[in-house]
């Protein structure tokens, strides 16, 4: 099992738990994001956490055409 599949399993479970308790899925996801950012900052420091967040924010669009992908 990869770290990504482990994370996805826990994410899906947290959202399901929140919805079961009558909470909004988006609120649960926001709480997870805040918790993960805090934990990553403790584990890897502010600079690495910022780089990881910047990379994810810069790559949110699913239909972005990157130069290295062009034929």
mmCIF file of the N, C-alpha and C atoms, coordinates in Angstrom:
data_MODEL
# 
_entry.id   MODEL 
# 
loop_
_atom_site.group_PDB 
_atom_site.id 
_atom_site.type_symbol 
_atom_site.label_atom_id 
_atom_site.label_alt_id 
_atom_site.label_comp_id 
_atom_site.label_asym_id 
_atom_site.label_entity_id 
_atom_site.label_seq_id 
_atom_site.pdbx_PDB_ins_code 
_atom_site.Cartn_x 
_atom_site.Cartn_y 
_atom_site.Cartn_z 
_atom_site.occupancy 
_atom_site.B_iso_or_equiv 
_atom_site.pdbx_formal_charge 
_atom_site.auth_seq_id 
_atom_site.auth_comp_id 
_atom_site.auth_asym_id 
_atom_site.auth_atom_id 
_atom_site.pdbx_PDB_model_num 
ATOM 1   N N  . UNK A 1 1  ? 0.854   -1.174 0.000   1.00 0.00 ? 1  UNK A N  1 
ATOM 2   C CA . UNK A 1 1  ? 0.000   0.000  0.000   1.00 0.00 ? 1  UNK A CA 1 
ATOM 3   C C  . UNK A 1 1  ? 0.900   1.237  0.000   1.00 0.00 ? 1  UNK A C  1 
ATOM 4   N N  . UNK A 1 2  ? 0.600   2.197  -0.852  1.00 0.00 ? 2  UNK A N  1 
ATOM 5   C CA . UNK A 1 2  ? 1.408   3.413  -0.925  1.00 0.00 ? 2  UNK A CA 1 
ATOM 6   C C  . UNK A 1 2  ? 0.940   4.445  0.102   1.00 0.00 ? 2  UNK A C  1 
ATOM 7   N N  . UNK A 1 3  ? 1.782   5.432  0.359   1.00 0.00 ? 3  UNK A N  1 
ATOM 8   C CA . UNK A 1 3  ? 1.396   6.493  1.297   1.00 0.00 ? 3  UNK A CA 1 
ATOM 9   C C  . UNK A 1 3  ? 0.188   7.265  0.774   1.00 0.00 ? 3  UNK A C  1 
ATOM 10  N N  . UNK A 1 4  ? 0.064   7.353  -0.553  1.00 0.00 ? 4  UNK A N  1 
ATOM 11  C CA . UNK A 1 4  ? -1.080  8.071  -1.124  1.00 0.00 ? 4  UNK A CA 1 
ATOM 12  C C  . UNK A 1 4  ? -2.381  7.296  -0.938  1.00 0.00 ? 4  UNK A C  1 
ATOM 13  N N  . UNK A 1 5  ? -2.331  5.992  -1.074  1.00 0.00 ? 5  UNK A N  1 
ATOM 14  C CA . UNK A 1 5  ? -3.547  5.206  -0.859  1.00 0.00 ? 5  UNK A CA 1 
ATOM 15  C C  . UNK A 1 5  ? -3.928  5.185  0.620   1.00 0.00 ? 5  UNK A C  1 
ATOM 16  N N  . UNK A 1 6  ? -2.939  5.180  1.505   1.00 0.00 ? 6  UNK A N  1 
ATOM 17  C CA . UNK A 1 6  ? -3.215  5.279  2.945   1.00 0.00 ? 6  UNK A CA 1 
ATOM 18  C C  . UNK A 1 6  ? -3.892  6.616  3.248   1.00 0.00 ? 6  UNK A C  1 
ATOM 19  N N  . UNK A 1 7  ? -3.328  7.697  2.716   1.00 0.00 ? 7  UNK A N  1 
ATOM 20  C CA . UNK A 1 7  ? -3.903  9.030  2.947   1.00 0.00 ? 7  UNK A CA 1 
ATOM 21  C C  . UNK A 1 7  ? -5.317  9.111  2.404   1.00 0.00 ? 7  UNK A C  1 
ATOM 22  N N  . UNK A 1 8  ? -5.538  8.581  1.201   1.00 0.00 ? 8  UNK A N  1 
ATOM 23  C CA . UNK A 1 8  ? -6.874  8.625  0.586   1.00 0.00 ? 8  UNK A CA 1 
ATOM 24  C C  . UNK A 1 8  ? -7.883  7.848  1.430   1.00 0.00 ? 8  UNK A C  1 
ATOM 25  N N  . UNK A 1 9  ? -7.465  6.706  1.971   1.00 0.00 ? 9  UNK A N  1 
ATOM 26  C CA . UNK A 1 9  ? -8.353  5.905  2.821   1.00 0.00 ? 9  UNK A CA 1 
ATOM 27  C C  . UNK A 1 9  ? -8.792  6.700  4.047   1.00 0.00 ? 9  UNK A C  1 
ATOM 28  N N  . UNK A 1 10 ? -7.837  7.390  4.677   1.00 0.00 ? 10 UNK A N  1 
ATOM 29  C CA . UNK A 1 10 ? -8.161  8.179  5.872   1.00 0.00 ? 10 UNK A CA 1 
ATOM 30  C C  . UNK A 1 10 ? -8.996  9.405  5.520   1.00 0.00 ? 10 UNK A C  1 
ATOM 31  N N  . UNK A 1 11 ? -8.695  10.025 4.406   1.00 0.00 ? 11 UNK A N  1 
ATOM 32  C CA . UNK A 1 11 ? -9.477  11.176 3.958   1.00 0.00 ? 11 UNK A CA 1 
ATOM 33  C C  . UNK A 1 11 ? -10.926 10.770 3.712   1.00 0.00 ? 11 UNK A C  1 
ATOM 34  N N  . UNK A 1 12 ? -11.126 9.685  2.973   1.00 0.00 ? 12 UNK A N  1 
ATOM 35  C CA . UNK A 1 12 ? -12.482 9.206  2.683   1.00 0.00 ? 12 UNK A CA 1 
ATOM 36  C C  . UNK A 1 12 ? -13.224 8.854  3.963   1.00 0.00 ? 12 UNK A C  1 
ATOM 37  N N  . UNK A 1 13 ? -12.524 8.244  4.919   1.00 0.00 ? 13 UNK A N  1 
ATOM 38  C CA . UNK A 1 13 ? -13.148 7.886  6.188   1.00 0.00 ? 13 UNK A CA 1 
ATOM 39  C C  . UNK A 1 13 ? -13.538 9.126  6.987   1.00 0.00 ? 13 UNK A C  1 
ATOM 40  N N  . UNK A 1 14 ? -12.685 10.139 7.002   1.00 0.00 ? 14 UNK A N  1 
ATOM 41  C CA . UNK A 1 14 ? -12.990 11.367 7.740   1.00 0.00 ? 14 UNK A CA 1 
ATOM 42  C C  . UNK A 1 14 ? -14.209 12.076 7.152   1.00 0.00 ? 14 UNK A C  1 
ATOM 43  N N  . UNK A 1 15 ? -14.284 12.132 5.833   1.00 0.00 ? 15 UNK A N  1 
ATOM 44  C CA . UNK A 1 15 ? -15.438 12.763 5.183   1.00 0.00 ? 15 UNK A CA 1 
ATOM 45  C C  . UNK A 1 15 ? -16.706 11.960 5.478   1.00 0.00 ? 15 UNK A C  1 
ATOM 46  N N  . UNK A 1 16 ? -16.622 10.642 5.398   1.00 0.00 ? 16 UNK A N  1 
ATOM 47  C CA . UNK A 1 16 ? -17.782 9.800  5.698   1.00 0.00 ? 16 UNK A CA 1 
ATOM 48  C C  . UNK A 1 16 ? -18.222 9.970  7.148   1.00 0.00 ? 16 UNK A C  1 
ATOM 49  N N  . UNK A 1 17 ? -17.273 10.044 8.070   1.00 0.00 ? 17 UNK A N  1 
ATOM 50  C CA . UNK A 1 17 ? -17.596 10.259 9.486   1.00 0.00 ? 17 UNK A CA 1 
ATOM 51  C C  . UNK A 1 17 ? -18.297 11.596 9.676   1.00 0.00 ? 17 UNK A C  1 
ATOM 52  N N  . UNK A 1 18 ? -17.778 12.630 9.035   1.00 0.00 ? 18 UNK A N  1 
ATOM 53  C CA . UNK A 1 18 ? -18.377 13.962 9.157   1.00 0.00 ? 18 UNK A CA 1 
ATOM 54  C C  . UNK A 1 18 ? -19.804 13.956 8.624   1.00 0.00 ? 18 UNK A C  1 
ATOM 55  N N  . UNK A 1 19 ? -20.001 13.386 7.446   1.00 0.00 ? 19 UNK A N  1 
ATOM 56  C CA . UNK A 1 19 ? -21.342 13.348 6.860   1.00 0.00 ? 19 UNK A CA 1 
ATOM 57  C C  . UNK A 1 19 ? -22.297 12.522 7.710   1.00 0.00 ? 19 UNK A C  1 
ATOM 58  N N  . UNK A 1 20 ? -21.812 11.426 8.271   1.00 0.00 ? 20 UNK A N  1 
ATOM 59  C CA . UNK A 1 20 ? -22.637 10.590 9.152   1.00 0.00 ? 20 UNK A CA 1 
ATOM 60  C C  . UNK A 1 20 ? -23.094 11.380 10.375  1.00 0.00 ? 20 UNK A C  1 
ATOM 61  N N  . UNK A 1 21 ? -22.230 12.285 10.844  1.00 0.00 ? 21 UNK A N  1 
ATOM 62  C CA . UNK A 1 21 ? -22.558 13.104 12.015  1.00 0.00 ? 21 UNK A CA 1 
ATOM 63  C C  . UNK A 1 21 ? -23.294 14.384 11.650  1.00 0.00 ? 21 UNK A C  1 
ATOM 64  N N  . UNK A 1 22 ? -23.695 14.511 10.385  1.00 0.00 ? 22 UNK A N  1 
ATOM 65  C CA . UNK A 1 22 ? -24.471 15.673 9.953   1.00 0.00 ? 22 UNK A CA 1 
ATOM 66  C C  . UNK A 1 22 ? -23.637 16.912 9.686   1.00 0.00 ? 22 UNK A C  1 
ATOM 67  N N  . UNK A 1 23 ? -22.338 16.747 9.515   1.00 0.00 ? 23 UNK A N  1 
ATOM 68  C CA . UNK A 1 23 ? -21.446 17.872 9.241   1.00 0.00 ? 23 UNK A CA 1 
ATOM 69  C C  . UNK A 1 23 ? -21.223 18.004 7.739   1.00 0.00 ? 23 UNK A C  1 
ATOM 70  N N  . UNK A 1 24 ? -20.794 19.175 7.325   1.00 0.00 ? 24 UNK A N  1 
ATOM 71  C CA . UNK A 1 24 ? -20.561 19.449 5.911   1.00 0.00 ? 24 UNK A CA 1 
ATOM 72  C C  . UNK A 1 24 ? -19.208 18.873 5.498   1.00 0.00 ? 24 UNK A C  1 
ATOM 73  N N  . UNK A 1 25 ? -19.188 18.143 4.379   1.00 0.00 ? 25 UNK A N  1 
ATOM 74  C CA . UNK A 1 25 ? -17.954 17.523 3.893   1.00 0.00 ? 25 UNK A CA 1 
ATOM 75  C C  . UNK A 1 25 ? -16.867 18.572 3.666   1.00 0.00 ? 25 UNK A C  1 
ATOM 76  N N  . UNK A 1 26 ? -17.216 19.726 3.103   1.00 0.00 ? 26 UNK A N  1 
ATOM 77  C CA . UNK A 1 26 ? -16.234 20.775 2.856   1.00 0.00 ? 26 UNK A CA 1 
ATOM 78  C C  . UNK A 1 26 ? -15.590 21.285 4.134   1.00 0.00 ? 26 UNK A C  1 
ATOM 79  N N  . UNK A 1 27 ? -16.379 21.345 5.206   1.00 0.00 ? 27 UNK A N  1 
ATOM 80  C CA . UNK A 1 27 ? -15.819 21.762 6.497   1.00 0.00 ? 27 UNK A CA 1 
ATOM 81  C C  . UNK A 1 27 ? -14.837 20.727 7.024   1.00 0.00 ? 27 UNK A C  1 
ATOM 82  N N  . UNK A 1 28 ? -15.171 19.463 6.847   1.00 0.00 ? 28 UNK A N  1 
ATOM 83  C CA . UNK A 1 28 ? -14.269 18.397 7.283   1.00 0.00 ? 28 UNK A CA 1 
ATOM 84  C C  . UNK A 1 28 ? -12.974 18.431 6.473   1.00 0.00 ? 28 UNK A C  1 
ATOM 85  N N  . UNK A 1 29 ? -13.086 18.662 5.166   1.00 0.00 ? 29 UNK A N  1 
ATOM 86  C CA . UNK A 1 29 ? -11.893 18.745 4.322   1.00 0.00 ? 29 UNK A CA 1 
ATOM 87  C C  . UNK A 1 29 ? -11.021 19.928 4.721   1.00 0.00 ? 29 UNK A C  1 
ATOM 88  N N  . UNK A 1 30 ? -11.647 21.063 5.044   1.00 0.00 ? 30 UNK A N  1 
ATOM 89  C CA . UNK A 1 30 ? -10.886 22.235 5.478   1.00 0.00 ? 30 UNK A CA 1 
ATOM 90  C C  . UNK A 1 30 ? -10.153 21.937 6.789   1.00 0.00 ? 30 UNK A C  1 
ATOM 91  N N  . UNK A 1 31 ? -10.834 21.286 7.717   1.00 0.00 ? 31 UNK A N  1 
ATOM 92  C CA . UNK A 1 31 ? -10.211 20.925 8.990   1.00 0.00 ? 31 UNK A CA 1 
ATOM 93  C C  . UNK A 1 31 ? -9.038  19.967 8.761   1.00 0.00 ? 31 UNK A C  1 
ATOM 94  N N  . UNK A 1 32 ? -9.208  19.022 7.841   1.00 0.00 ? 32 UNK A N  1 
ATOM 95  C CA . UNK A 1 32 ? -8.111  18.113 7.507   1.00 0.00 ? 32 UNK A CA 1 
ATOM 96  C C  . UNK A 1 32 ? -6.929  18.865 6.919   1.00 0.00 ? 32 UNK A C  1 
ATOM 97  N N  . UNK A 1 33 ? -7.213  19.795 6.015   1.00 0.00 ? 33 UNK A N  1 
ATOM 98  C CA . UNK A 1 33 ? -6.141  20.577 5.395   1.00 0.00 ? 33 UNK A CA 1 
ATOM 99  C C  . UNK A 1 33 ? -5.348  21.346 6.443   1.00 0.00 ? 33 UNK A C  1 
ATOM 100 N N  . UNK A 1 34 ? -6.042  22.013 7.339   1.00 0.00 ? 34 UNK A N  1 
ATOM 101 C CA . UNK A 1 34 ? -5.374  22.775 8.395   1.00 0.00 ? 34 UNK A CA 1 
ATOM 102 C C  . UNK A 1 34 ? -4.529  21.845 9.266   1.00 0.00 ? 34 UNK A C  1 
ATOM 103 N N  . UNK A 1 35 ? -5.085  20.706 9.623   1.00 0.00 ? 35 UNK A N  1 
ATOM 104 C CA . UNK A 1 35 ? -4.360  19.753 10.455  1.00 0.00 ? 35 UNK A CA 1 
ATOM 105 C C  . UNK A 1 35 ? -3.132  19.193 9.742   1.00 0.00 ? 35 UNK A C  1 
ATOM 106 N N  . UNK A 1 36 ? -3.275  18.891 8.462   1.00 0.00 ? 36 UNK A N  1 
ATOM 107 C CA . UNK A 1 36 ? -2.155  18.351 7.693   1.00 0.00 ? 36 UNK A CA 1 
ATOM 108 C C  . UNK A 1 36 ? -1.055  19.393 7.530   1.00 0.00 ? 36 UNK A C  1 
ATOM 109 N N  . UNK A 1 37 ? -1.427  20.641 7.257   1.00 0.00 ? 37 UNK A N  1 
ATOM 110 C CA . UNK A 1 37 ? -0.427  21.697 7.104   1.00 0.00 ? 37 UNK A CA 1 
ATOM 111 C C  . UNK A 1 37 ? 0.346   21.881 8.409   1.00 0.00 ? 37 UNK A C  1 
ATOM 112 N N  . UNK A 1 38 ? -0.359  21.894 9.526   1.00 0.00 ? 38 UNK A N  1 
ATOM 113 C CA . UNK A 1 38 ? 0.318   22.028 10.815  1.00 0.00 ? 38 UNK A CA 1 
ATOM 114 C C  . UNK A 1 38 ? 1.272   20.861 11.066  1.00 0.00 ? 38 UNK A C  1 
ATOM 115 N N  . UNK A 1 39 ? 0.830   19.643 10.767  1.00 0.00 ? 39 UNK A N  1 
ATOM 116 C CA . UNK A 1 39 ? 1.672   18.461 10.983  1.00 0.00 ? 39 UNK A CA 1 
ATOM 117 C C  . UNK A 1 39 ? 2.877   18.460 10.040  1.00 0.00 ? 39 UNK A C  1 
ATOM 118 N N  . UNK A 1 40 ? 2.656   18.835 8.778   1.00 0.00 ? 40 UNK A N  1 
ATOM 119 C CA . UNK A 1 40 ? 3.760   18.871 7.816   1.00 0.00 ? 40 UNK A CA 1 
ATOM 120 C C  . UNK A 1 40 ? 4.785   19.928 8.212   1.00 0.00 ? 40 UNK A C  1 
ATOM 121 N N  . UNK A 1 41 ? 4.310   21.065 8.708   1.00 0.00 ? 41 UNK A N  1 
ATOM 122 C CA . UNK A 1 41 ? 5.227   22.118 9.169   1.00 0.00 ? 41 UNK A CA 1 
ATOM 123 C C  . UNK A 1 41 ? 6.107   21.609 10.305  1.00 0.00 ? 41 UNK A C  1 
ATOM 124 N N  . UNK A 1 42 ? 5.523   20.867 11.233  1.00 0.00 ? 42 UNK A N  1 
ATOM 125 C CA . UNK A 1 42 ? 6.314   20.306 12.340  1.00 0.00 ? 42 UNK A CA 1 
ATOM 126 C C  . UNK A 1 42 ? 7.327   19.279 11.825  1.00 0.00 ? 42 UNK A C  1 
ATOM 127 N N  . UNK A 1 43 ? 6.911   18.486 10.846  1.00 0.00 ? 43 UNK A N  1 
ATOM 128 C CA . UNK A 1 43 ? 7.756   17.391 10.341  1.00 0.00 ? 43 UNK A CA 1 
ATOM 129 C C  . UNK A 1 43 ? 8.857   17.876 9.412   1.00 0.00 ? 43 UNK A C  1 
ATOM 130 N N  . UNK A 1 44 ? 8.522   18.820 8.509   1.00 0.00 ? 44 UNK A N  1 
ATOM 131 C CA . UNK A 1 44 ? 9.472   19.207 7.456   1.00 0.00 ? 44 UNK A CA 1 
ATOM 132 C C  . UNK A 1 44 ? 9.855   20.681 7.442   1.00 0.00 ? 44 UNK A C  1 
ATOM 133 N N  . UNK A 1 45 ? 9.232   21.476 8.291   1.00 0.00 ? 45 UNK A N  1 
ATOM 134 C CA . UNK A 1 45 ? 9.568   22.894 8.350   1.00 0.00 ? 45 UNK A CA 1 
ATOM 135 C C  . UNK A 1 45 ? 8.702   23.742 7.434   1.00 0.00 ? 45 UNK A C  1 
ATOM 136 N N  . UNK A 1 46 ? 8.803   25.044 7.652   1.00 0.00 ? 46 UNK A N  1 
ATOM 137 C CA . UNK A 1 46 ? 7.960   26.000 6.935   1.00 0.00 ? 46 UNK A CA 1 
ATOM 138 C C  . UNK A 1 46 ? 8.298   26.056 5.451   1.00 0.00 ? 46 UNK A C  1 
ATOM 139 N N  . UNK A 1 47 ? 9.567   26.094 5.105   1.00 0.00 ? 47 UNK A N  1 
ATOM 140 C CA . UNK A 1 47 ? 9.964   26.253 3.701   1.00 0.00 ? 47 UNK A CA 1 
ATOM 141 C C  . UNK A 1 47 ? 9.466   25.084 2.849   1.00 0.00 ? 47 UNK A C  1 
ATOM 142 N N  . UNK A 1 48 ? 9.653   23.853 3.323   1.00 0.00 ? 48 UNK A N  1 
ATOM 143 C CA . UNK A 1 48 ? 9.207   22.690 2.549   1.00 0.00 ? 48 UNK A CA 1 
ATOM 144 C C  . UNK A 1 48 ? 7.687   22.642 2.467   1.00 0.00 ? 48 UNK A C  1 
ATOM 145 N N  . UNK A 1 49 ? 7.031   22.998 3.552   1.00 0.00 ? 49 UNK A N  1 
ATOM 146 C CA . UNK A 1 49 ? 5.561   23.033 3.556   1.00 0.00 ? 49 UNK A CA 1 
ATOM 147 C C  . UNK A 1 49 ? 5.061   24.063 2.560   1.00 0.00 ? 49 UNK A C  1 
ATOM 148 N N  . UNK A 1 50 ? 5.682   25.226 2.531   1.00 0.00 ? 50 UNK A N  1 
ATOM 149 C CA . UNK A 1 50 ? 5.298   26.274 1.581   1.00 0.00 ? 50 UNK A CA 1 
ATOM 150 C C  . UNK A 1 50 ? 5.500   25.795 0.137   1.00 0.00 ? 50 UNK A C  1 
ATOM 151 N N  . UNK A 1 51 ? 6.637   25.135 -0.131  1.00 0.00 ? 51 UNK A N  1 
ATOM 152 C CA . UNK A 1 51 ? 6.890   24.622 -1.489  1.00 0.00 ? 51 UNK A CA 1 
ATOM 153 C C  . UNK A 1 51 ? 5.828   23.602 -1.898  1.00 0.00 ? 51 UNK A C  1 
ATOM 154 N N  . UNK A 1 52 ? 5.479   22.716 -0.984  1.00 0.00 ? 52 UNK A N  1 
ATOM 155 C CA . UNK A 1 52 ? 4.473   21.699 -1.280  1.00 0.00 ? 52 UNK A CA 1 
ATOM 156 C C  . UNK A 1 52 ? 3.118   22.344 -1.562  1.00 0.00 ? 52 UNK A C  1 
ATOM 157 N N  . UNK A 1 53 ? 2.739   23.318 -0.762  1.00 0.00 ? 53 UNK A N  1 
ATOM 158 C CA . UNK A 1 53 ? 1.461   24.010 -0.963  1.00 0.00 ? 53 UNK A CA 1 
ATOM 159 C C  . UNK A 1 53 ? 1.474   24.830 -2.251  1.00 0.00 ? 53 UNK A C  1 
ATOM 160 N N  . UNK A 1 54 ? 2.578   25.530 -2.502  1.00 0.00 ? 54 UNK A N  1 
ATOM 161 C CA . UNK A 1 54 ? 2.689   26.305 -3.748  1.00 0.00 ? 54 UNK A CA 1 
ATOM 162 C C  . UNK A 1 54 ? 2.563   25.400 -4.958  1.00 0.00 ? 54 UNK A C  1 
ATOM 163 N N  . UNK A 1 55 ? 3.231   24.250 -4.933  1.00 0.00 ? 55 UNK A N  1 
ATOM 164 C CA . UNK A 1 55 ? 3.157   23.322 -6.053  1.00 0.00 ? 55 UNK A CA 1 
ATOM 165 C C  . UNK A 1 55 ? 1.719   22.862 -6.271  1.00 0.00 ? 55 UNK A C  1 
ATOM 166 N N  . UNK A 1 56 ? 1.051   22.481 -5.193  1.00 0.00 ? 56 UNK A N  1 
ATOM 167 C CA . UNK A 1 56 ? -0.333  22.022 -5.322  1.00 0.00 ? 56 UNK A CA 1 
ATOM 168 C C  . UNK A 1 56 ? -1.240  23.133 -5.821  1.00 0.00 ? 56 UNK A C  1 
ATOM 169 N N  . UNK A 1 57 ? -1.076  24.343 -5.320  1.00 0.00 ? 57 UNK A N  1 
ATOM 170 C CA . UNK A 1 57 ? -1.918  25.463 -5.755  1.00 0.00 ? 57 UNK A CA 1 
ATOM 171 C C  . UNK A 1 57 ? -1.673  25.811 -7.218  1.00 0.00 ? 57 UNK A C  1 
ATOM 172 N N  . UNK A 1 58 ? -0.434  25.699 -7.667  1.00 0.00 ? 58 UNK A N  1 
ATOM 173 C CA . UNK A 1 58 ? -0.104  26.017 -9.054  1.00 0.00 ? 58 UNK A CA 1 
ATOM 174 C C  . UNK A 1 58 ? -0.545  24.933 -10.027 1.00 0.00 ? 58 UNK A C  1 
ATOM 175 N N  . UNK A 1 59 ? -0.949  23.791 -9.509  1.00 0.00 ? 59 UNK A N  1 
ATOM 176 C CA . UNK A 1 59 ? -1.322  22.672 -10.367 1.00 0.00 ? 59 UNK A CA 1 
ATOM 177 C C  . UNK A 1 59 ? -2.740  22.184 -10.100 1.00 0.00 ? 59 UNK A C  1 
ATOM 178 N N  . UNK A 1 60 ? -3.612  23.109 -9.705  1.00 0.00 ? 60 UNK A N  1 
ATOM 179 C CA . UNK A 1 60 ? -4.998  22.742 -9.431  1.00 0.00 ? 60 UNK A CA 1 
ATOM 180 C C  . UNK A 1 60 ? -5.803  22.486 -10.706 1.00 0.00 ? 60 UNK A C  1 
ATOM 181 N N  . UNK A 1 61 ? -5.495  23.178 -11.786 1.00 0.00 ? 61 UNK A N  1 
ATOM 182 C CA . UNK A 1 61 ? -6.269  23.039 -13.018 1.00 0.00 ? 61 UNK A CA 1 
ATOM 183 C C  . UNK A 1 61 ? -5.971  21.686 -13.666 1.00 0.00 ? 61 UNK A C  1 
ATOM 184 N N  . UNK A 1 62 ? -7.015  20.922 -13.905 1.00 0.00 ? 62 UNK A N  1 
ATOM 185 C CA . UNK A 1 62 ? -6.843  19.603 -14.511 1.00 0.00 ? 62 UNK A CA 1 
ATOM 186 C C  . UNK A 1 62 ? -6.502  19.665 -15.991 1.00 0.00 ? 62 UNK A C  1 
ATOM 187 N N  . UNK A 1 63 ? -6.825  20.784 -16.644 1.00 0.00 ? 63 UNK A N  1 
ATOM 188 C CA . UNK A 1 63 ? -6.652  20.865 -18.097 1.00 0.00 ? 63 UNK A CA 1 
ATOM 189 C C  . UNK A 1 63 ? -5.474  21.746 -18.507 1.00 0.00 ? 63 UNK A C  1 
ATOM 190 N N  . UNK A 1 64 ? -4.542  21.977 -17.593 1.00 0.00 ? 64 UNK A N  1 
ATOM 191 C CA . UNK A 1 64 ? -3.379  22.807 -17.903 1.00 0.00 ? 64 UNK A CA 1 
ATOM 192 C C  . UNK A 1 64 ? -2.476  22.086 -18.897 1.00 0.00 ? 64 UNK A C  1 
ATOM 193 N N  . UNK A 1 65 ? -2.047  22.810 -19.918 1.00 0.00 ? 65 UNK A N  1 
ATOM 194 C CA . UNK A 1 65 ? -1.152  22.251 -20.937 1.00 0.00 ? 65 UNK A CA 1 
ATOM 195 C C  . UNK A 1 65 ? 0.272   22.669 -20.606 1.00 0.00 ? 65 UNK A C  1 
ATOM 196 N N  . UNK A 1 66 ? 1.108   21.706 -20.205 1.00 0.00 ? 66 UNK A N  1 
ATOM 197 C CA . UNK A 1 66 ? 2.479   21.984 -19.877 1.00 0.00 ? 66 UNK A CA 1 
ATOM 198 C C  . UNK A 1 66 ? 3.357   21.759 -21.112 1.00 0.00 ? 66 UNK A C  1 
ATOM 199 N N  . UNK A 1 67 ? 4.402   22.560 -21.232 1.00 0.00 ? 67 UNK A N  1 
ATOM 200 C CA . UNK A 1 67 ? 5.273   22.460 -22.416 1.00 0.00 ? 67 UNK A CA 1 
ATOM 201 C C  . UNK A 1 67 ? 5.829   21.063 -22.604 1.00 0.00 ? 67 UNK A C  1 
ATOM 202 N N  . UNK A 1 68 ? 6.244   20.416 -21.515 1.00 0.00 ? 68 UNK A N  1 
ATOM 203 C CA . UNK A 1 68 ? 6.852   19.105 -21.642 1.00 0.00 ? 68 UNK A CA 1 
ATOM 204 C C  . UNK A 1 68 ? 5.849   18.041 -22.098 1.00 0.00 ? 68 UNK A C  1 
ATOM 205 N N  . UNK A 1 69 ? 4.539   18.382 -22.096 1.00 0.00 ? 69 UNK A N  1 
ATOM 206 C CA . UNK A 1 69 ? 3.512   17.429 -22.505 1.00 0.00 ? 69 UNK A CA 1 
ATOM 207 C C  . UNK A 1 69 ? 3.178   17.565 -23.998 1.00 0.00 ? 69 UNK A C  1 
ATOM 208 N N  . UNK A 1 70 ? 3.624   18.606 -24.610 1.00 0.00 ? 70 UNK A N  1 
ATOM 209 C CA . UNK A 1 70 ? 3.293   18.832 -26.024 1.00 0.00 ? 70 UNK A CA 1 
ATOM 210 C C  . UNK A 1 70 ? 4.097   17.885 -26.906 1.00 0.00 ? 70 UNK A C  1 
ATOM 211 N N  . UNK A 1 71 ? 3.464   17.387 -27.990 1.00 0.00 ? 71 UNK A N  1 
ATOM 212 C CA . UNK A 1 71 ? 4.191   16.477 -28.893 1.00 0.00 ? 71 UNK A CA 1 
ATOM 213 C C  . UNK A 1 71 ? 5.271   17.184 -29.680 1.00 0.00 ? 71 UNK A C  1 
# 
